[in-house]
């Protein structure tokens, strides 16, 4: 590997933190830039579930997510798991025959791809794994033991902190206003909203939902989906669940010692109808208490409607844009699952100039007119 010149990483979510941390530990001069604070954007308002069980539409995408899971285990060994890594598995079940059949078919497909999937009855789950659940005793429940959840804010803080200790620069609370290129089209300078300008040779666009705006600064079109999601945190004296789960109509996971995170695609569908976020939170809480009655006394603490970072075709956009030397993208839904592996692979590409075949289907140039 060769040491690159100064690299501006725009966005301090899980993807930007992963890329910057990997670059800094290999001696690159990194400057992190974010309009907010590290890990406080979409990373902090995600269900934060590490998985490949929902990534079966394309085998290369499934393989990338499996690699993401392995990268998390390696990262936990490297920096320590502390308060961010929770490899406790994941539960999923359905409440109608068609959805149940689809769930079991997917589990069978995943098992054929050597992805661990175990099927229990509701009674067995309540007896062995989650005694607080109110779940029909005979319903089949799929348990994915290798899946996990992460505390994204804690992890990003750790990675950015270690990168800064290795010499990286932190520019939080200031946005990118412009990106200047030279006569050959290569990256030259980044102008910030605080009036300062940074001479850089490389820009990594890891700006999440704002990635298309950053791309426009170099006259690039990066089409993105509009998919807002409502996430609620509820406070409880004692967290009654031990792992992430997809119950019918509601997703539930722990969020530390005294908090639980709730999300639902069904509730997300109400966002564009103008439903008040406080009402969305009440609907989420009501759905959760049907599955975990002990959550009935919990208090709604925070709710946020956030916009997911999803390129138009649903797959990541990762790597160099050949028409703009020095410009790279790290934009993806499932950023939580993919953060460590994309961070490693993209940093390696920047340092060595060599593209990794694992990213072949997810190159930014597929969006080039």
Residue pairs with C-beta under 8 A, 6 or more apart in sequence:
1 26
1 348
1 351
1 352
2 351
2 352
2 353
3 26
3 27
3 28
3 351
4 23
4 28
4 29
4 201
4 202
4 350
4 351
5 29
5 200
5 201
5 202
6 29
6 30
6 31
6 198
6 199
6 200
6 201
6 202
7 20
7 23
7 28
7 29
7 30
7 31
7 200
7 201
7 202
7 203
7 204
7 350
8 31
8 33
8 190
8 198
8 200
8 202
8 203
8 204
9 16
9 19
9 20
9 23
9 30
9 31
9 32
9 33
9 204
9 206
10 16
10 33
10 34
10 176
10 190
10 203
10 204
10 205
10 206
10 207
10 214
11 33
11 34
11 41
11 205
11 206
11 207
11 208
11 210
11 211
11 330
12 20
12 32
12 33
12 34
12 36
12 37
12 38
12 39
12 41
12 156
12 160
12 172
13 39
13 41
13 42
13 43
13 152
13 156
13 206
13 208
13 335
13 339
14 39
14 43
14 152
14 155
14 156
14 335
14 336
14 339
15 206
15 208
15 330
15 331
15 332
15 335
15 338
15 339
15 342
15 343
16 32
16 34
16 204
16 206
16 207
16 330
17 32
17 38
17 39
17 155
17 156
17 159
17 160
17 163
17 339
17 343
18 159
18 339
18 340
18 342
18 343
18 344
19 204
19 206
19 330
19 342
19 343
19 346
19 347
19 350
20 30
20 32
20 159
20 160
20 163
20 168
20 204
20 343
21 159
21 160
21 162
21 163
21 343
22 343
22 344
22 346
22 347
22 348
23 30
23 163
23 347
23 350
23 351
24 30
24 162
24 163
24 166
24 167
24 168
25 162
25 163
25 166
26 347
26 351
28 347
28 350
28 351
29 167
29 168
30 163
30 167
30 168
30 169
31 168
31 169
31 170
31 171
31 198
31 200
32 38
32 160
32 163
32 164
32 168
32 169
32 170
32 171
32 172
33 171
33 174
33 175
33 176
33 190
33 192
34 41
34 171
34 172
34 173
34 174
35 173
35 174
35 175
35 193
35 210
36 172
36 173
37 172
37 173
38 153
38 156
38 157
38 160
38 170
38 172
39 152
39 153
39 154
39 155
39 156
39 157
39 160
40 153
41 208
41 209
41 306
42 208
42 209
42 306
42 307
42 308
42 309
42 335
43 152
43 153
43 156
43 208
43 335
43 336
44 152
44 153
45 229
45 231
45 304
45 306
46 152
46 231
46 306
46 335
46 336
47 149
47 231
47 244
47 251
47 253
47 261
47 263
47 336
48 149
48 150
48 151
48 152
48 253
48 261
48 336
49 90
49 147
49 148
49 149
49 244
49 251
49 253
49 336
49 337
50 68
50 69
50 72
50 147
50 148
50 149
50 150
50 336
50 337
51 65
51 69
51 90
51 144
51 147
51 337
52 62
52 65
52 66
52 68
52 69
52 110
52 115
52 337
53 90
53 92
53 106
53 110
53 115
53 117
53 144
53 147
55 61
55 62
55 64
55 65
55 334
56 62
56 106
56 109
56 110
58 315
58 361
60 358
60 360
60 361
60 362
61 315
61 361
61 362
62 113
63 358
64 316
64 338
64 341
64 358
64 359
64 362
65 334
65 337
65 338
66 115
67 341
67 358
68 334
68 337
68 338
68 339
68 340
68 341
68 342
69 146
69 147
69 148
69 337
70 341
71 340
71 341
71 343
71 344
72 85
72 87
72 148
72 150
72 340
73 87
74 340
75 85
75 340
76 85
76 87
79 158
79 159
79 162
82 154
82 158
83 151
83 154
83 256
84 150
84 151
84 152
84 154
84 155
84 158
85 148
85 150
85 155
86 148
86 149
86 150
86 151
86 243
86 254
87 146
87 147
87 148
88 148
88 149
88 242
88 243
88 244
89 129
89 143
89 144
89 145
89 146
89 147
89 148
89 243
90 143
90 144
90 147
90 148
90 149
90 243
90 244
90 245
90 246
91 125
91 129
91 130
91 141
91 142
91 143
91 144
91 243
91 244
91 245
91 246
92 103
92 141
92 142
92 144
92 245
92 246
93 100
93 103
93 122
93 135
93 139
93 140
93 141
93 142
93 246
93 247
93 248
94 100
94 102
94 103
94 139
94 248
95 139
95 248
95 249
96 248
99 248
100 139
100 140
103 140
103 142
104 119
104 140
104 142
107 117
107 119
107 142
108 117
110 117
110 144
111 117
115 144
115 146
116 144
116 145
116 146
117 142
117 143
117 144
118 142
118 143
118 144
118 145
119 140
119 141
119 142
119 143
120 128
120 129
120 140
120 141
120 143
121 137
121 138
121 139
121 140
121 141
122 133
122 135
122 136
122 137
122 138
122 139
122 140
122 141
123 137
123 138
124 141
125 133
125 135
125 141
125 143
126 133
126 135
126 137
129 143
129 242
129 243
130 241
130 242
130 243
130 245
132 240
132 241
132 292
132 293
132 294
133 241
133 247
133 291
133 292
134 290
134 291
134 292
134 293
135 141
135 247
135 291
147 244
148 244
149 243
149 244
149 253
149 254
150 336
151 255
151 256
152 336
155 339
160 168
160 170
164 170
171 192
171 198
174 192
174 193
174 194
174 196
175 192
175 193
176 190
176 191
176 192
176 193
176 207
176 214
176 217
177 191
177 192
177 193
178 190
178 191
178 217
179 187
179 189
179 190
179 191
179 203
179 214
179 217
179 218
179 327
180 187
180 188
180 189
180 190
180 191
181 187
181 188
181 218
181 324
182 188
184 325
185 323
185 324
185 325
186 201
186 324
186 325
186 326
187 200
187 201
187 202
187 203
187 218
187 324
187 325
187 326
187 327
188 199
188 200
189 197
189 198
189 199
189 200
190 197
190 198
190 200
190 203
191 197
192 198
200 326
201 326
202 326
202 327
202 328
202 350
203 218
203 326
203 327
203 328
204 328
204 329
204 330
204 346
204 350
205 211
205 214
205 215
205 222
205 327
205 328
205 329
205 330
205 331
206 329
206 330
206 331
207 213
207 214
207 331
208 309
208 331
208 335
209 224
209 306
209 307
209 308
209 309
211 222
211 224
211 309
211 317
211 329
211 331
212 221
212 222
212 223
212 224
215 221
215 222
215 329
218 321
218 324
218 327
220 321
220 323
220 324
220 327
220 368
221 367
221 369
222 311
222 317
222 329
222 331
222 364
222 367
223 311
223 312
223 367
224 309
224 310
224 311
224 312
224 331
225 308
225 310
225 311
225 312
225 314
226 307
227 268
227 307
227 308
227 310
228 268
228 271
228 272
228 305
228 306
228 307
228 308
229 263
229 268
229 271
229 305
229 306
229 307
229 308
230 263
230 264
230 267
230 268
230 271
230 277
230 280
230 281
230 284
230 303
230 304
230 305
231 261
231 262
231 263
231 303
231 304
231 306
232 261
232 262
232 263
232 280
232 281
232 284
232 285
232 300
232 302
232 303
233 255
233 259
233 260
233 261
233 262
233 300
233 301
233 302
233 303
234 259
234 260
234 262
234 285
234 288
234 295
234 298
234 299
234 300
234 301
235 258
235 259
235 298
235 299
235 301
236 258
236 259
236 260
236 294
236 295
236 297
236 298
236 299
237 258
238 258
239 254
239 255
239 256
239 257
239 258
239 259
239 260
240 292
240 294
240 295
241 252
241 253
241 254
241 260
241 292
242 254
243 253
243 254
244 251
244 252
244 253
244 254
245 251
245 252
245 253
245 291
247 291
249 264
249 266
249 287
250 262
250 263
250 264
250 284
250 287
250 288
250 290
250 291
251 262
251 263
251 264
252 260
252 261
252 262
252 288
252 291
252 292
253 260
253 261
254 260
254 261
255 261
259 301
260 288
260 295
260 298
262 284
262 285
262 287
262 288
263 284
264 283
264 284
264 287
267 280
267 283
267 284
267 287
270 280
270 283
271 280
271 305
277 303
277 304
277 305
278 300
278 303
280 303
280 305
281 300
281 303
282 300
285 295
285 298
285 300
288 295
289 295
289 296
308 333
309 331
309 332
309 333
309 335
310 332
310 333
311 317
311 331
311 332
311 333
311 367
312 367
313 366
314 333
315 332
315 361
315 362
316 330
316 331
316 332
316 333
316 334
316 338
316 342
316 359
316 362
317 329
317 331
317 332
317 362
317 363
317 364
317 366
317 367
318 329
318 330
318 331
318 332
318 342
318 345
318 346
318 359
318 362
318 363
318 364
319 328
319 329
319 346
319 349
319 355
319 359
319 362
319 363
319 364
320 327
320 328
320 349
320 355
320 364
321 327
321 328
321 329
321 364
321 365
321 368
322 365
323 368
328 346
328 349
328 350
329 364
330 342
330 343
330 346
332 338
332 342
332 362
335 342
341 358
345 356
345 358
345 359
346 359
348 354
348 356
349 355
349 356
349 359
355 363
